[in-house]
Amino acid sequence: MRRRYADYVSTVVKELEDVLMAVKEDEVAQFVKAILEAKKIQVFGVGRMGFCGRAFAMRLMHLGLKAYVVWEAVTPSIGKGDLLIVNCGCTKFGRDVADLAKRAGATVALITAHPESEIGKLADVVLKLPAQLHEGGEEEYPSIQPMATLFEQSLFVLSDLIVLLIRERLKMSPAKMAERHTNLDGYTE
């Protein structure tokens, strides 16, 4: 029997709630602190996790922070006082990028389902997001969704929740953030 759309909505929303409520407040606080203390921020992820990172970097820029996406043509060098945020860290690319950032003197923050991983041991700040990845490990919340979809959705929402916390700390209005949004998209016309 085929499930109806509303059944999927209920299940997926519950999965997201379970994962996001499992994130530890103290880890979020350390993550926010690292962002606010950074001179510059670079965000790294591949595939759909990379899309989440790009959206997060955009919102950090809207908050007035110097935020970039790794490997973009306009991304500056990284060094002491800077922060690299790695989404997931489950690829060799992620480990290599984090290693290069550490060697340059930057702080590395990781959002992952597996803090015990090699990159988790390398990171200075680790935020555990216990959502299902491809294999569906023991400490991951299981999902009806394919592959790492639950992790990616949770990552996107978690990033926006972090933006709300930073906005509150900076006492910044949504209108002030909107002033930094591009005016070349024709939206305001």
Secondary structure, DSSP 8 states (H G I E B T S, - for coil): ----HHHHHHHHHHHHHHHHHHS-HHHHHHHHHHHHH-SSEEEE--HHHHHHHHHHHHHHHHTT--EEETT-TT-----TT-EEEEE---SHHHHHHHHHHHHTT-EEEEEES-TTSHHHHH-SEEEE--B--SS--TTSB--SSSTTHHHHHHHHHHHHHHHHHHHHHHT--HHHHHHTS-SSSSTT-
